[in-house]
Amino acid sequence: MAIFGKKKPSPFYEIPVTEALTKGDILCKLSAIVMGLSNICRKQIIKGLIFLAVEVAYIYYMVTFGIGALGDLITLGTQEQGTRLNPETSLMETVFGDNSMLCLLYGVITIFISLTFFFVWRETVKSGYHVYILKREYREIPTFVDDVRQLFNKNMHKTFLFFPLIGIIVFTIMPLVFMILMAFTNYDRDHPVPGKLFDWVGLVNFKTALDFGGDFGKTFWPVLGWTIVWAIFATFLNYIFGMILAILINRKGTRFKAFWRFIFVLTIAVPQFVSLLIIRTMLQPEGAVNVLLRNLNLIGESESLPFFTDVTWARVTIIIVNLWVGIPHSMLTCTGVLQNIPADLYESAQVDGANAFITFWKITLPYMLFITAPSLITAFIANINNFNVIFLLSGGSPQTSDYYRGTAGKTDLLVTWLYKLTIDNSDFCYGAVIGILIFVLSATCSLAVYRNTGSYKNEEEFQ
């Protein structure tokens, strides 16, 4: 229906802010300065007052705290904590200074509050323009009660998504931004807060981490190399053996299929940290494995297999133990896929005289890779960040003084080294750098590999 020669706007029509500011009347334009003015003057008093209250609250916050927080974000504090002599008591007393970490945190919070205010400001301008259009076209202007009802009707998606969105911003995005910014400072063990101030250093930390000749770089690159090697072995060995196990259990000649699946699924029922700690105890120099080998005279009475004291032994041990906790998960995934492969494909292969190997190579494996490629990529990224297996099993051992300040061991991954740098050594800036580099590595690998899989290139191949 056209009103005054104009098409009736859709209730879901998204009004551009520029249109509201250029085509609206004087009240619409003033709403950009006095939020809610257009709504108040056009009988949406409660809604307009809410917008105005948001503006007043934001201005009060910025005047009393926000502007100072943004200034402290730039400087990260100017007054360092120290001591001075009190002339009245002739005693030394502590002079409290700025806390650089709080300066960074409050600055980030202020930026997010400002972004939230900008979003509300946009909605104010658009709302003022919308009510202007309704009045100009002699249409009914919704009351505050009508707007509330719409939140549980047409705009119910906004109501349901509001609190989860706030939670994601407050507990995920904001902390991430705070930690990312920390990578551009010199917040380390030499600048502890609140006793010391730390400053912005730009990309110096990234240069230090990527420098092959520096002390930190001589640790970063070997740890990165082992992280990639570990992720490849941990991912593909689990996948291959899980697939083979699923094929063996799923084959027609196998009896008691449910029993065999139950046995392997039982390892998943036991908490992973319990299994890893038990195995770690068993593989100690005086653990059950070494004691048993001595009793069987397979090793000397005073000898012990160097499961966690030799680099090669430690790394191979970790990969093998990870098979114990990883293969059952892969077996369950592959079992579900195997049971959905059309039986007529195998029947056709048998008619053509294909043996078991050809059938697996031409039918089973392509189908499995097509279906499970996304989950395989996810498993690879999860193994890059597999904190539990390394930390609970070897703790990064064997330790070495060749690495940066002795903070990393030969089996440490980037994620476990990050933990040690931050929790044990307070090198927060370097920990943040490693966290960013892990994200870049994970995102790059995921996108590059996924875009070259059949799941992405040809989605209808097996449909």
Residue pairs with C-beta under 8 A, 6 or more apart in sequence:
1 8
2 8
3 137
3 138
3 139
4 137
6 137
9 133
11 154
15 126
15 129
15 130
17 122
17 125
17 126
19 129
20 28
20 125
20 126
20 128
20 129
21 28
21 29
21 32
21 125
23 129
24 31
24 38
24 128
24 129
24 132
25 132
27 37
27 38
27 41
27 42
27 128
27 132
28 38
28 125
28 128
28 129
28 132
30 37
30 38
31 37
31 38
31 39
31 124
31 125
31 128
32 121
32 124
32 125
34 52
34 55
35 51
35 52
35 54
35 55
35 120
35 121
35 124
36 47
36 48
36 49
36 50
36 51
36 52
36 55
36 124
36 128
37 48
37 52
37 128
38 48
38 127
38 128
38 129
38 131
38 132
39 45
39 47
39 48
39 51
39 124
39 127
39 128
39 131
40 48
40 49
40 52
41 48
42 131
42 132
42 135
42 141
43 141
44 127
44 131
44 141
44 142
44 143
44 144
45 144
46 144
47 127
47 144
47 147
51 120
51 124
51 127
54 117
54 120
55 117
55 121
58 113
58 114
58 117
61 113
62 110
62 114
65 106
65 110
66 110
66 113
66 114
69 103
69 106
69 107
69 109
69 110
70 107
70 110
70 111
72 98
72 103
72 106
72 107
73 103
73 104
73 106
73 107
73 108
73 110
73 111
74 107
75 103
76 98
76 100
76 103
76 104
76 185
76 197
76 198
76 199
76 200
77 97
77 98
77 99
77 100
77 103
77 197
78 98
78 197
79 97
79 98
80 97
80 98
80 195
80 196
80 197
81 94
81 95
81 96
81 97
81 194
81 195
81 196
82 94
82 95
82 97
83 92
83 93
83 94
83 95
84 92
84 93
84 95
85 91
85 92
85 93
86 92
86 93
96 194
97 194
97 197
98 194
98 197
99 193
99 194
100 185
100 187
100 191
100 193
100 196
100 197
100 198
100 199
101 187
101 193
101 194
101 198
102 193
104 178
104 181
104 182
104 185
105 178
108 174
108 177
108 178
108 181
109 174
112 169
112 174
112 177
131 141
134 140
134 141
135 141
142 150
151 158
151 159
152 159
179 432
179 435
180 432
180 436
182 428
182 429
182 432
183 205
183 206
183 429
183 432
183 433
183 435
183 436
184 200
184 201
184 202
184 203
184 205
184 429
185 198
185 199
185 200
185 201
185 429
186 198
186 199
186 201
186 204
186 205
186 429
187 193
187 198
187 428
187 429
188 198
188 426
188 427
188 428
188 429
188 430
189 425
189 426
189 427
190 196
191 197
191 198
192 426
198 429
201 429
205 429
205 430
205 432
205 433
206 433
206 437
208 214
208 216
208 217
208 430
209 216
209 217
209 220
209 430
209 433
209 434
209 437
210 217
210 220
211 217
212 218
212 221
215 404
215 405
216 404
216 430
218 402
218 403
218 404
219 403
219 404
219 407
219 408
219 417
220 404
220 434
222 403
223 403
223 408
223 412
223 413
223 414
223 417
224 414
224 441
226 315
226 410
226 411
226 412
226 413
227 384
227 413
227 414
228 384
230 315
230 318
230 319
230 383
230 386
230 413
231 380
231 383
231 384
231 386
232 380
233 319
234 319
234 322
234 326
234 383
234 386
234 389
235 376
235 379
235 380
235 383
237 319
237 323
238 322
238 323
238 326
238 327
238 329
238 330
238 379
239 330
239 334
239 372
239 376
239 379
241 323
241 327
241 330
242 326
242 327
242 328
242 329
242 330
242 331
242 333
242 334
243 330
243 331
243 334
243 368
245 264
245 327
245 331
245 334
246 330
246 331
246 332
246 334
246 335
246 338
247 334
247 338
247 360
247 364
248 254
249 257
249 260
249 261
249 331
249 335
250 257
250 335
250 338
250 339
254 260
261 331
261 332
261 335
264 327
264 328
264 331
265 328
265 332
267 275
267 324
267 325
267 328
268 328
268 329
268 332
272 325
272 388
273 388
273 392
275 324
275 325
276 321
276 325
276 388
276 389
276 392
276 393
277 392
279 321
279 324
279 393
280 392
280 393
280 394
281 287
281 288
282 288
282 289
283 289
283 290
283 305
283 307
283 308
283 317
284 290
284 307
284 308
285 304
285 309
286 304
289 305
289 307
290 299
290 304
290 305
293 299
293 305
294 300
294 301
294 303
299 305
305 313
306 313
306 314
307 313
307 314
307 317
308 314
308 317
308 394
308 397
308 398
309 397
309 398
310 398
311 398
311 410
311 411
314 394
314 397
314 398
314 410
314 411
315 410
315 411
317 393
317 394
318 389
318 390
318 393
318 394
318 411
321 389
321 393
322 386
322 389
325 389
330 379
333 372
333 375
334 368
334 372
337 367
337 368
337 371
337 372
338 364
338 368
341 363
341 364
341 367
345 363
346 359
346 363
349 358
349 359
349 362
349 363
350 359
354 362
366 454
367 462
369 376
369 453
369 454
370 453
370 454
370 455
370 461
370 462
371 455
371 462
373 450
373 453
373 454
373 455
374 450
374 453
374 455
377 445
377 446
377 449
377 450
377 453
380 445
380 449
381 442
381 445
381 446
384 413
384 414
384 415
384 438
384 441
384 442
384 445
385 413
385 415
385 438
385 442
386 413
386 415
387 413
387 415
387 416
387 419
390 396
390 411
390 412
390 413
390 416
391 416
391 419
394 409
394 411
395 409
396 408
396 409
396 410
396 411
396 412
396 416
396 417
396 420
397 409
397 410
397 411
398 409
398 410
398 411
399 406
399 409
399 410
400 406
400 408
400 409
400 410
403 409
405 425
407 417
407 420
407 421
407 424
407 425
407 427
408 417
408 420
412 420
414 434
414 437
414 438
415 438
417 434
418 431
418 434
418 435
418 438
419 431
421 427
421 428
421 430
421 431
421 434
422 428
422 431
450 456
451 457
454 461
